[in-house]
Structures are given as C-alpha cells and as structure tokens.
Amino acid sequence: ILGYVPLGFMLCLAHFRSGRGALWSALSTLVLASVLSYGLELLQFAVPSRIPSLSDWVLNSLGAAWGVLAALTLH
C-alpha cells in the first residue's frame, strides 16, 4: 500500500497541473495505477521465485486511491 500512495498522489497532482478537472484526474490516476500494478503482477509469472497475487494488486490499487484522496484533499 505504502509504495503506491506517493504514486497516486503525484500522478493526480500532475493531472491537476495539466488543467484537467478533479474527477478526470482522480479516475485517470486510479486506472493508470491499477493497470501498472496489474502489469507488474503479470510480470511475476516470468520470474521463477515470485508468485503473483490478487491481494497485492488490490492493495496496490488501494494505496493509489489513498494517494488520490490525499491529492484531492490538498487541491
């Protein structure tokens, strides 16, 4: 969770800075962070000692959502 909080925060602020609205910034950040986390979980199939986990993906997405919430609060 803690690794994706700064990612969600910074991405959401970057979207704000580009002139997008709050809803668009929040949704696009959540989708991007979730897709990134899912892709990293899929890459773990290629590493012999790693096992992908659905809970890791969900918790990473939750961390990004907390970062987005922090950015919305700050905005």
C-alpha positions as CSV (number, residue, x, y, z in Angstrom):
1,I,0.0,0.0,0.0
2,L,2.7,2.5,1.0
3,G,4.6,2.2,-2.3
4,Y,1.6,3.3,-4.3
5,V,0.4,6.2,-2.1
6,P,3.1,8.6,-3.4
7,L,2.5,7.3,-7.0
8,G,-1.3,8.1,-6.8
9,F,-0.6,11.4,-5.1
10,M,2.0,12.6,-7.7
11,L,0.1,11.4,-10.7
12,C,-3.1,13.1,-9.6
13,L,-1.3,16.3,-8.9
14,A,0.3,16.1,-12.4
15,H,-3.1,15.7,-13.9
16,F,-4.4,18.7,-11.9
17,R,-1.4,20.7,-13.1
18,S,-2.2,19.9,-16.8
19,G,-5.6,21.6,-16.4
20,R,-7.8,18.6,-16.0
21,G,-10.7,18.6,-13.6
22,A,-10.8,16.8,-10.3
23,L,-13.0,13.9,-11.4
24,W,-10.9,13.3,-14.6
25,S,-7.7,13.5,-12.7
26,A,-8.8,11.1,-10.0
27,L,-10.3,8.5,-12.4
28,S,-7.4,8.5,-14.8
29,T,-4.9,8.2,-12.0
30,L,-6.7,5.3,-10.5
31,V,-6.9,3.5,-13.8
32,L,-3.3,4.1,-14.6
33,A,-2.0,3.0,-11.2
34,S,-4.2,-0.1,-11.3
35,V,-3.1,-1.1,-14.8
36,L,0.6,-0.6,-13.7
37,S,0.1,-2.8,-10.7
38,Y,-1.7,-5.5,-12.7
39,G,1.1,-5.4,-15.3
40,L,3.7,-5.8,-12.6
41,E,1.8,-8.7,-11.1
42,L,1.7,-10.4,-14.6
43,L,5.4,-9.9,-15.0
44,Q,5.9,-12.0,-11.9
45,F,5.0,-15.1,-13.9
46,A,8.3,-14.7,-15.7
47,V,10.4,-14.7,-12.5
48,P,10.8,-18.2,-11.1
49,S,10.9,-17.3,-7.4
50,R,7.9,-14.8,-7.5
51,I,4.2,-15.6,-7.3
52,P,1.6,-13.1,-8.5
53,S,-1.2,-12.3,-6.0
54,L,-4.6,-10.8,-6.4
55,S,-4.4,-9.3,-3.0
56,D,-1.1,-7.5,-3.9
57,W,-2.9,-5.9,-6.9
58,V,-5.9,-4.9,-4.8
59,L,-3.7,-3.4,-2.1
60,N,-1.5,-1.5,-4.6
61,S,-4.7,-0.1,-6.1
62,L,-6.0,0.9,-2.7
63,G,-2.7,2.6,-2.0
64,A,-3.0,4.6,-5.2
65,A,-6.6,5.5,-4.2
66,W,-5.3,6.9,-0.8
67,G,-2.8,9.0,-2.7
68,V,-5.5,10.3,-5.0
69,L,-7.6,11.1,-1.9
70,A,-4.7,13.0,-0.4
71,A,-4.2,15.0,-3.6
72,L,-7.9,15.8,-3.8
73,T,-7.9,16.9,-0.2
74,L,-4.8,19.1,-0.9
75,H,-6.4,20.5,-4.1
